[in-house]
Amino acid sequence: MNISHLKILMAVVEQGSFSAAALQLGLSQSAVSRAIASLEEELGVSLLARGRFGAYPTHVGERILSHAQTIVQAQIQIEAEANREKNLYGGRVRIASFRSVATHVLPALIAQFCQRFPSVEVSLIEADPNAVEQALREHRVDIGFMPLPRSSDDFETWEILNDEFVVLLPPSGTIAPNPLTWKDLNQYAFILYNYAECTSAVRQHWQQWGQSLKVAYEIKEDSTIVSMVSQGLGAAVLPKLAALPIPEKIQVRSLPVPLNRNIGAAVLTNIWHSPAVFTFLDLLRGIGIFAQHH
């Protein structure tokens, strides 16, 4: 069924004649007549009665006219929703991220985006990187933040920032050397982050430089690690974002050989993403309309 034919039917009834409807719609009278004839032929009923005083709906035409108005109104609403999405007068951006980026990076970016596009709905959930990947695959989120690189080809990724692993030293009456040497570090037992990617990176780094890592504890929560260091229970090596906020009495140093983790944004490849999602990615990369504001 052609919606334009329904609109012509509504115009004829509203104007009371084919000629007046044609004038209102900017069509020829013959085009209006053909549209009504086509609609009546398709439905197999007579929709309009024609007489010397114009055109008016038949009984069945009145009932069909009511449905036609509903259909046309629905089309208007559908087009309005699409235009809101295209023009960022609506839409949504669903984000998943691990804690340190969700805490220290995303709030400012989300605030900047929402200030510019207040009608776009932005949501954020915290999860570990593996859960972020799963949420992306299940289409529960649009953008995921995770350490890079990822082994899967399911994602298109962009590096957003570089996060240095720092040494957190327990409070002491003396100032720790700066820079530290491996010999300095060998004096400490370490509190490790009980998360596979970070722990593996630290252990491999020590191995790569022929060092032995003494481990006192393995702890799941980064904030607990920082608290334990502040109580003198050991030293720690954490990505700087994960360590924040760092109490003043803890001494922070770089490793003798730098170790960093790359943090990126990821989206699923080969699926359609809304204009709102693409615009948020522009904000992350500092391009497009955000080229001067990143």
Phi and psi in degrees as a GROMACS rama.xvg file:
@    title "Ramachandran Plot"
@    xaxis  label "Phi"
@    yaxis  label "Psi"
@TYPE xy
-86.6333  118.256  ASN-2
-63.442  -32.3688  ILE-3
-62.337  -32.2616  SER-4
-66.7578  -36.9819  HIS-5
-65.4811  -38.7016  LEU-6
-64.2226  -38.4015  LYS-7
-66.3656  -41.1862  ILE-8
-58.4893  -45.3266  LEU-9
-61.9587  -40.3756  MET-10
-65.8579  -40.4035  ALA-11
-63.4282  -43.9035  VAL-12
-66.119  -41.8644  VAL-13
-65.4059  -41.1917  GLU-14
-86.3929  -22.1037  GLN-15
86.6822  0.342049  GLY-16
-160.926  159.304  SER-17
-68.5411  -39.8971  PHE-18
-67.5231  -41.8974  SER-19
-67.7581  -37.8125  ALA-20
-64.4257  -41.6126  ALA-21
-61.1161  -41.6052  ALA-22
-64.2656  -42.877  LEU-23
-64.5102  -39.336  GLN-24
-87.9865  -8.45642  LEU-25
72.0722  32.0939  GLY-26
-116.393  165.973  LEU-27
-78.0868  156.023  SER-28
-62.9753  -34.6146  GLN-29
-66.6378  -35.066  SER-30
-65.7073  -38.12  ALA-31
-65.6183  -43.7631  VAL-32
-62.2218  -42.5763  SER-33
-64.4897  -38.1723  ARG-34
-64.7075  -43.8747  ALA-35
-66.8457  -41.8162  ILE-36
-62.3669  -41.0107  ALA-37
-64.1622  -40.9073  SER-38
-66.6006  -42.8632  LEU-39
-64.9979  -37.8159  GLU-40
-67.2769  -40.4845  GLU-41
-65.1297  -40.98  GLU-42
-84.6954  -22.3435  LEU-43
77.5693  21.244  GLY-44
-138.102  160.829  VAL-45
-90.0177  124.902  SER-46
-96.7456  -30.322  LEU-47
-128.142  141.583  LEU-48
-100.585  132.402  ALA-49
-107.006  137.386  ARG-50
-152.672  -175.684  GLY-51
-67.8206  -19.0669  ARG-52
-101.306  15.672  PHE-53
113.684  -154.225  GLY-54
-122.17  139.022  ALA-55
-143.799  154.361  TYR-56
-72.2235  144.892  PRO-57
-73.963  176.919  THR-58
-60.6981  -47.1967  HIS-59
-68.9869  -32.037  VAL-60
-61.7965  -38.512  GLY-61
-62.9901  -42.2551  GLU-62
-67.0353  -42.0643  ARG-63
-68.5537  -34.3596  ILE-64
-59.4589  -38.931  LEU-65
-61.7026  -42.0758  SER-66
-69.9196  -35.9483  HIS-67
-61.7881  -40.8149  ALA-68
-62.762  -38.1087  GLN-69
-64.6701  -43.0105  THR-70
-64.2874  -45.7167  ILE-71
-64.8744  -40.1061  VAL-72
-64.2525  -38.5364  GLN-73
-63.8491  -39.3784  ALA-74
-62.2584  -41.7823  GLN-75
-60.0447  -43.1316  ILE-76
-67.508  -39.3577  GLN-77
-61.757  -46.2727  ILE-78
-64.1905  -36.7946  GLU-79
-65.3244  -41.221  ALA-80
-62.7463  -43.1896  GLU-81
-63.2686  -39.9109  ALA-82
-67.9506  -36.7737  ASN-83
-60.5408  -43.4923  ARG-84
-64.5435  -46.1829  GLU-85
-65.5419  -34.5271  LYS-86
-99.4061  9.33386  ASN-87
58.2191  33.5675  LEU-88
-91.5573  8.33566  TYR-89
-171.219  -159.856  GLY-90
91.9835  -178.09  GLY-91
-150.674  156.406  ARG-92
-131.208  115.932  VAL-93
-105.11  122.612  ARG-94
-119.97  140.893  ILE-95
-126.303  140.356  ALA-96
-153.485  153.416  SER-97
-75.7039  164.206  PHE-98
-58.4092  -47.9528  ARG-99
-63.4042  -39.1069  SER-100
-72.1249  -39.8788  VAL-101
-61.2889  -32.0056  ALA-102
-84.6616  -43.8312  THR-103
-108.54  -12.2728  HIS-104
-117.334  -49.5349  VAL-105
-70.8149  -36.628  LEU-106
-53.8648  -43.54  PRO-107
-66.6436  -38.9831  ALA-108
-67.7148  -42.884  LEU-109
-63.8546  -41.4774  ILE-110
-60.9864  -42.6091  ALA-111
-63.3976  -42.6975  GLN-112
-66.4268  -44.9237  PHE-113
-68.5329  -30.8988  CYS-114
-64.8888  -36.5854  GLN-115
-81.849  -35.634  ARG-116
-128.383  73.5713  PHE-117
-65.6729  -17.3712  PRO-118
-88.2926  -7.00606  SER-119
-86.2505  129.908  VAL-120
-84.0837  123.285  GLU-121
-117.293  127.58  VAL-122
-122.531  153.319  SER-123
-140.215  129.352  LEU-124
-122.538  147.147  ILE-125
-97.9759  137.489  GLU-126
-161.45  160.592  ALA-127
-72.2078  161.595  ASP-128
-54.3742  -37.401  PRO-129
-65.024  -39.6759  ASN-130
-69.1773  -32.2336  ALA-131
-63.0174  -45.4433  VAL-132
-57.1747  -45.5245  GLU-133
-63.615  -41.1584  GLN-134
-62.5859  -38.2313  ALA-135
-63.8008  -46.4847  LEU-136
-63.604  -32.1394  ARG-137
-89.4006  7.16146  GLU-138
60.634  26.9843  HIS-139
-86.1312  -16.9777  ARG-140
-137.242  161.653  VAL-141
-98.431  -37.6862  ASP-142
-130.051  133.359  ILE-143
-121.991  143.734  GLY-144
-109.75  131.354  PHE-145
-159.499  159.968  MET-146
-65.4189  146.978  PRO-147
-113.479  156.88  LEU-148
-83.0854  165.145  PRO-149
-106.95  149.451  ARG-150
-80.9224  -17.6747  SER-151
-84.1108  145.449  SER-152
-89.1398  4.02126  ASP-153
-73.0336  -14.8977  ASP-154
-118.78  145.822  PHE-155
-101.154  128.784  GLU-156
-125.499  155.379  THR-157
-134.944  132.422  TRP-158
-72.5833  129.79  GLU-159
-103.851  -40.9063  ILE-160
-158.158  165.163  LEU-161
-115.309  125.468  ASN-162
-114.586  118.965  ASP-163
-80.5612  136.958  GLU-164
-75.2925  127.705  PHE-165
-118.089  156.727  VAL-166
-94.6412  128.369  VAL-167
-105.53  118.314  LEU-168
-105.722  139.307  LEU-169
-65.4854  159.281  PRO-170
-56.6044  141.615  PRO-171
-152.295  155.421  SER-172
-74.192  -11.4062  GLY-173
-116.209  153.856  THR-174
-83.9189  128.115  ILE-175
-66.9743  147.304  ALA-176
-57.9522  150.397  PRO-177
-144.21  107.409  ASN-178
-82.2772  161.572  PRO-179
-79.9676  153.035  LEU-180
-110.249  167.263  THR-181
-62.0725  -34.6706  TRP-182
-62.0041  -40.1577  LYS-183
-60.3975  -44.5626  ASP-184
-68.5722  -30.5531  LEU-185
-66.3917  -9.89627  ASN-186
-78.1904  -13.7078  GLN-187
-108.599  148.888  TYR-188
-94.7494  142.868  ALA-189
-109.612  147.3  PHE-190
-100.392  110.855  ILE-191
-94.3976  154.221  LEU-192
-79.8502  120.065  TYR-193
-81.3601  62.1693  ASN-194
-138.732  126.084  TYR-195
-52.6451  -48.8259  ALA-196
-64.7953  -47.0334  GLU-197
-68.6976  -44.8688  CYS-198
-62.254  -43.6255  THR-199
-62.6744  -41.4879  SER-200
-61.519  -42.8035  ALA-201
-67.643  -46.9964  VAL-202
-61.2527  -43.707  ARG-203
-65.6101  -35.361  GLN-204
-64.5713  -44.8478  HIS-205
-61.5797  -44.0054  TRP-206
-62.6989  -43.1573  GLN-207
-56.5363  -33.5724  GLN-208
-103.157  18.8856  TRP-209
66.2841  32.9715  GLY-210
-110.198  154.092  GLN-211
-103.012  125.767  SER-212
-98.4663  117.668  LEU-213
-89.8464  121.528  LYS-214
-110.253  123.612  VAL-215
-94.9582  -39.675  ALA-216
-145.36  154.598  TYR-217
-124.633  119.58  GLU-218
-123.113  140.945  ILE-219
-77.0308  -39.5424  LYS-220
-97.3665  128.687  GLU-221
-64.4492  -34.474  ASP-222
-66.2658  -32.0753  SER-223
-67.4903  -40.2323  THR-224
-59.5401  -47.3025  ILE-225
-60.1937  -41.9962  VAL-226
-63.974  -39.9511  SER-227
-66.9483  -39.3609  MET-228
-61.8611  -42.4143  VAL-229
-64.318  -22.1253  SER-230
-93.0991  7.23064  GLN-231
78.9145  20.2023  GLY-232
-86.1269  -2.34804  LEU-233
154.942  178.12  GLY-234
-99.656  172.358  ALA-235
-147.795  155.688  ALA-236
-124.893  115.296  VAL-237
-135.624  151.014  LEU-238
-58.3735  140.006  PRO-239
-58.3743  -40.9564  LYS-240
-61.4458  -37.4356  LEU-241
-69.2711  -27.7631  ALA-242
-80.0304  -25.0088  ALA-243
-65.7723  144.224  LEU-244
-80.3347  144.015  PRO-245
-102.713  122.535  ILE-246
-58.2384  147.919  PRO-247
-60.8247  -31.7807  GLU-248
-75.9053  -12.1262  LYS-249
-83.7297  132.399  ILE-250
-89.8812  134.113  GLN-251
-113.584  128.951  VAL-252
-136.721  158.221  ARG-253
-82.1125  157.726  SER-254
-70.0278  155.899  LEU-255
-56.3139  -36.4483  PRO-256
-122.061  121.978  VAL-257
-57.4441  143.974  PRO-258
-132.349  129.703  LEU-259
-131.677  159.247  ASN-260
-122.912  138.449  ARG-261
-90.7053  133.242  ASN-262
-113.522  133.357  ILE-263
-136.196  168.089  GLY-264
-101.483  144.31  ALA-265
-133.565  143.415  ALA-266
-131.895  157.684  VAL-267
-67.459  140.287  LEU-268
-81.7013  159.623  THR-269
60.9648  28.866  ASN-270
-131.174  159.705  ILE-271
-80.8706  131.994  TRP-272
-113.891  143.407  HIS-273
-69.3211  159.502  SER-274
-55.5228  -34.4117  PRO-275
-63.4694  -40.8836  ALA-276
-66.3145  -45.2674  VAL-277
-61.1767  -37.4105  PHE-278
-68.9638  -37.3683  THR-279
-65.7958  -37.1719  PHE-280
-64.3876  -36.5055  LEU-281
-60.1922  -39.9922  ASP-282
-62.2006  -44.5218  LEU-283
-61.8038  -38.1084  LEU-284
-91.7034  -7.08812  ARG-285
67.6577  39.4196  GLY-286
-123.091  179.948  ILE-287
62.9135  -134.649  GLY-288
-70.0253  -11.6823  ILE-289
-101.615  11.3446  PHE-290
-59.1579  -32.5198  ALA-291
-100.773  2.629  GLN-292
-122.889  5.09645  HIS-293
